[in-house]
Amino acid sequence: MFRLNHWLGMGLLLMGSAAVAQETQVEIVATPVADQVYMLTGSGGNMGLSVGEDGAFLIDDQFAPLSDKIQASIRTVTDKPVKFLVNTHWHFDHTGGNENFGKSGSVIVAHNNVRTRMAAGGVIEAFKRTVEPASPAALPVITFDTAMTFHFNGDAIRIEHPAPAHTDGDAILYFEKANVVHMGDIFFNGMYPFIDAGSGGKMKGVIDAVAGVLAKIDDNTKVIPGHGKLSNKAELREYHQMLTAAYERVAAMKNAGRSAEEAVAAKPTKDLDAKWNGGFLKADQWVALIYEAI
């Protein structure tokens, strides 16, 4: 049996463990993106932040041990509390601070499936990680199905749920006035992405979701990825081209009856690896993941 779960589980567990073990060394950096909008980085998924007269609007919250540092970073750009916290999906490096923020008064918002998965807990198969049911304070208290809009800090912040992509509970956030989009883990900038098939994720869904964003943004739009550096439309288009090429090659082999082991051995992404092989997913893992997520 092909050992994709073992590969991913070891790598991602090490990432999560390192984040918790080294929180004293983590620095939360707030980078200006556009007027009143920031990207916050530290350890885990990239966060987004809108500040203004209405308060602070936060996207994702990394790990629980970092909550105080995240709050301190937010205070460098606003003295107002986090009024709303939106989760882009349910993974622990994006929702780990929910309980802390919920207890401090933030209203947590996410797709219906995020609340369902967090409330139930379970095993994230690819991580080989058991997730306990979240506490009531950590759960989203406002959920949505397809879309919703916040009129906040002088902007219209539109939240859209695509068809299953990275997971079945993804959210993409568009700041219409600021011309910024936060894509969560649908976009891993400069690296092969992780797609959580065990949480309903689909490779084709990621491709379609990225295409949908490309159709809605312009050359001046700032793109916040779930992981990686602040980006733009040109880089997102290149990412879409990579996804499409990799998907078509692996799908052709799977449809021809070749096994996952045979697909990996054929190295169908060899010409892409120099640019995209720099994240926690290496080329062989990426091919195996595509095979599973088709």
C-alpha positions in Angstrom: 0.0 0.0 0.0 1.3 3.4 -0.9 2.3 5.4 2.2 1.1 8.9 1.4 -0.5 9.2 4.8 2.7 8.3 6.5 4.7 10.8 4.5 2.3 13.7 5.0 1.6 12.8 8.6 5.3 12.9 9.6 5.9 16.2 7.9 2.8 18.0 9.1 3.0 16.7 12.6 6.6 18.0 12.8 5.4 21.3 11.5 2.7 21.6 14.1 4.9 20.4 17.0 7.6 22.8 16.0 5.2 25.7 16.1 4.0 24.9 19.6 7.5 24.0 20.9 9.1 27.2 19.6 6.4 29.8 20.2 8.9 31.8 22.3 10.9 32.3 19.1 8.0 33.1 16.8 7.5 36.7 15.8 4.2 37.9 14.5 4.8 40.4 11.8 2.1 42.8 10.4 2.8 43.7 6.8 0.8 46.5 5.2 -1.1 45.2 2.1 -3.4 48.1 1.3 -5.2 50.9 3.1 -6.3 49.5 6.4 -5.5 45.9 5.4 -2.5 43.9 6.7 -1.1 40.4 6.3 0.1 38.8 9.6 2.7 36.1 9.5 4.2 33.9 12.2 3.9 30.1 12.4 1.0 28.5 10.5 -1.3 30.0 8.0 -1.1 33.6 6.9 -3.6 35.8 8.6 -5.4 38.8 7.2 -6.4 41.9 9.2 -8.7 44.9 8.5 -8.6 47.8 10.9 -10.6 51.0 11.1 -13.4 52.8 13.0 -15.6 49.7 13.3 -12.9 47.6 14.9 -10.5 44.8 13.9 -11.5 42.1 11.5 -9.2 39.1 11.6 -8.8 36.2 9.2 -7.5 33.0 10.8 -5.5 32.8 14.1 -2.7 30.2 13.8 -1.9 28.3 17.0 -3.3 28.8 20.6 0.2 29.5 22.2 0.6 32.4 19.8 -2.6 34.3 20.6 -1.0 36.8 22.9 1.6 37.6 20.3 -1.1 37.9 17.6 -3.0 40.3 19.8 0.1 42.3 20.5 0.9 42.6 16.8 -2.7 43.8 16.2 -2.3 46.4 18.8 0.7 47.9 16.9 -1.8 49.0 14.2 -5.1 49.5 16.1 -6.3 50.0 19.7 -9.6 48.4 18.8 -10.5 44.8 19.7 -11.0 42.0 17.2 -14.7 42.2 16.6 -14.9 39.4 14.0 -12.7 36.4 13.3 -13.2 34.5 10.1 -11.8 31.0 9.6 -10.8 30.1 6.0 -11.2 26.4 6.9 -11.0 24.1 9.9 -7.3 23.1 10.0 -5.5 23.5 13.3 -2.9 26.0 12.0 -5.7 28.4 11.0 -8.2 27.8 13.9 -5.8 27.0 16.8 -6.4 30.3 18.5 -10.2 30.3 18.2 -10.9 29.5 21.8 -8.7 32.3 23.1 -10.2 34.9 20.7 -13.7 33.6 21.3 -13.3 34.0 25.1 -11.9 37.5 24.5 -15.2 38.5 22.8 -14.5 38.0 19.1 -17.4 36.7 17.0 -16.1 33.7 15.0 -17.5 33.2 11.5 -16.9 30.2 9.1 -18.5 28.0 6.6 -21.1 25.5 7.9 -18.7 22.6 7.4 -16.0 24.2 9.5 -18.3 24.3 12.6 -19.5 20.7 11.9 -15.9 19.3 11.7 -14.6 21.3 14.6 -17.6 20.3 16.8 -17.3 16.6 16.0 -13.5 16.3 16.0 -12.1 13.2 14.4 -8.9 12.0 12.7 -7.3 14.0 9.9 -6.1 11.0 8.0 -3.3 12.7 6.0 -1.8 14.1 9.3 -2.5 10.9 11.3 -3.6 13.4 13.9 -6.6 13.0 16.2 -8.5 16.2 16.6 -10.6 16.5 19.8 -14.0 18.2 19.6 -13.5 21.9 19.9 -14.7 23.7 23.0 -17.9 25.9 22.6 -15.8 29.0 22.8 -13.7 27.9 19.8 -16.7 27.2 17.5 -17.9 29.6 14.8 -21.1 31.2 16.1 -22.1 32.5 12.7 -21.9 30.2 9.7 -22.8 30.5 6.1 -23.5 28.3 3.1 -22.4 29.9 -0.2 -21.6 33.6 0.6 -22.0 36.5 2.9 -20.8 40.1 3.0 -19.5 42.3 5.9 -19.9 46.0 5.5 -17.0 46.9 7.9 -14.3 49.6 8.2 -15.7 51.4 5.1 -15.2 48.3 2.9 -17.4 45.5 1.6 -15.7 42.2 2.6 -17.3 39.5 0.6 -16.9 35.9 1.7 -17.4 33.1 -0.8 -17.4 29.3 -0.5 -16.2 27.5 -3.5 -17.0 23.9 -4.4 -14.8 21.5 -2.3 -11.2 22.5 -2.9 -8.5 22.4 -0.1 -11.3 21.1 2.1 -15.1 21.1 1.9 -15.3 24.2 4.1 -13.1 26.8 2.4 -13.7 30.5 2.4 -12.3 33.1 0.0 -12.5 36.7 1.2 -12.6 39.7 -1.1 -11.9 43.3 0.2 -13.7 45.2 -2.6 -12.5 48.7 -1.9 -9.0 47.8 -0.8 -8.7 45.4 -3.8 -7.3 42.5 -1.7 -8.2 38.8 -1.7 -7.4 36.3 1.0 -7.5 32.8 -0.4 -6.7 30.6 2.6 -5.0 27.3 1.7 -6.5 27.2 -1.8 -3.3 29.1 -2.6 0.2 28.0 -1.5 2.5 30.6 -3.0 5.7 29.2 -4.6 5.1 25.6 -3.4 3.1 22.5 -4.1 -0.1 22.7 -2.0 -1.7 20.3 0.4 -5.2 19.1 -0.5 -7.0 17.4 2.3 -9.0 14.7 0.6 -10.0 13.3 4.0 -11.8 16.6 4.7 -13.6 16.6 1.3 -10.8 18.3 -0.6 -10.6 17.9 -4.4 -7.8 18.7 -6.8 -10.2 19.8 -9.5 -11.9 22.0 -7.0 -8.7 23.8 -6.2 -8.1 24.4 -9.9 -11.6 25.7 -10.4 -11.5 27.9 -7.3 -8.2 29.6 -8.4 -9.7 30.1 -11.9 -12.7 31.8 -10.3 -10.5 34.2 -8.3 -8.5 35.0 -11.4 -11.7 35.9 -13.2 -12.6 38.4 -10.5 -9.4 40.2 -9.7 -7.2 42.6 -11.7 -3.5 43.2 -12.1 -3.4 45.5 -9.1 -5.1 43.1 -6.7 -3.0 42.0 -3.7 -3.4 38.3 -3.1 -2.8 36.9 0.4 -2.1 33.1 0.2 -2.7 30.6 3.0 1.1 30.0 3.0 3.9 31.8 1.3 4.7 35.4 0.5 2.2 38.1 -0.4 1.3 37.7 -4.1 -0.5 39.1 -7.1 -2.5 38.0 -10.1 0.5 37.1 -12.3 1.8 34.7 -9.7 -1.6 33.3 -9.0 -2.0 32.6 -12.8 1.3 30.8 -12.8 0.1 28.7 -9.9 -3.0 27.8 -11.8 -1.0 26.8 -14.8 1.1 24.5 -12.6 -2.0 22.9 -11.0 -3.6 22.3 -14.3 -0.5 20.7 -15.8 0.1 18.5 -12.8 -3.5 17.4 -12.6 -3.8 16.5 -16.3 -0.7 14.4 -16.2 -1.6 12.4 -13.1 -5.2 12.1 -14.1 -4.2 10.6 -17.5 -2.1 8.0 -15.8 -4.9 7.2 -13.2 -7.5 6.9 -16.0 -5.2 4.6 -17.9 -5.2 2.2 -14.9 -1.7 3.0 -13.5 -1.3 2.7 -9.8 -0.2 5.5 -7.4 3.2 3.9 -7.2 3.5 3.9 -11.0 2.4 7.5 -11.2 5.0 8.6 -8.6 7.8 6.6 -10.3 7.0 8.2 -13.7 7.9 11.7 -12.2 5.3 13.5 -14.2 6.1 16.9 -12.5 9.8 16.8 -13.1 9.8 19.9 -15.2 7.9 21.8 -12.5 9.9 20.7 -9.5 12.6 23.3 -9.6 10.1 26.1 -8.9 7.5 24.4 -6.8 9.3 21.7 -4.8 10.4 24.1 -2.0 7.6 23.6 0.5 6.8 20.8 3.0 5.4 18.7 0.1 8.1 17.2 -2.0 7.5 16.1 -5.6 6.7 12.4 -4.9 4.3 13.4 -2.2 2.6 15.9 -4.4 2.1 13.4 -7.2 0.7 10.8 -4.7 -1.6 13.5 -3.2 -3.0 14.5 -6.7 -3.7 10.8 -7.4 -5.7 10.5 -4.2 -7.5 13.9 -4.6 -8.7 13.2 -8.2 
